[in-house]
């Protein structure tokens, strides 16, 4: 009869100990999640820093390219505005120096903002200092 009531013969578990339901240990799950996050955090930081480094390098390459273009354009402007080149080009197209030049004075200011380099613009007129307030002149005669 013992074999009928216990088909495995009682080998699977000791007699008198009831089987308890499995309970989820939330503290252990939270600790594992924290450890997983702590392990992945350096990897995430490293990948972020690496992508930022690539962006910085791309920006530096673009900046170097633009500086090179600016230098080429400045050299081109310097070559085209040289006095010797202008005189040579004028002679090529048949221009001669004027014997009696006429000077014209223009009273109107140019467009704002000026489209000339700063070294070719006239110096700005200094602004007059603001007048002293009337109450300071009243206080100046008091010996304090």
Secondary structure as UniProt FT lines:
FT   HELIX           2..5
FT   TURN            7..10
FT   TURN            15..16
FT   HELIX           26..80
FT   HELIX           83..92
FT   TURN            93..94
FT   HELIX           118..120
FT   HELIX           134..140
//
